């Protein structure tokens, strides 16, 4: 389950940011996970929640925005959301598709209390 190591990396990154920016508390960690990232959102959620128990992030909310696959047709130029992983243009039926979204795996935001607040 590689989601555990990803959750651990997110946890360590957030702690590092808290130290660098002298943040008293992070109330929410928001991440973006693309449908093609190979990450199971529910396993990532579970892993993060298990890691933060008895830590400076205990009680922190962990939100995941799941990003669908978006494509752009190289034949007709149409941008579209890929449905059911069918990589075919819905307008011209071309298979010449460039994936423009769906591989994301990133920390999107942190909701925090102000610098140095208790």
Order of alpha helices (4+ residues) and beta strands (2+ residues): alpha-beta-alpha-beta-beta-beta-beta-beta
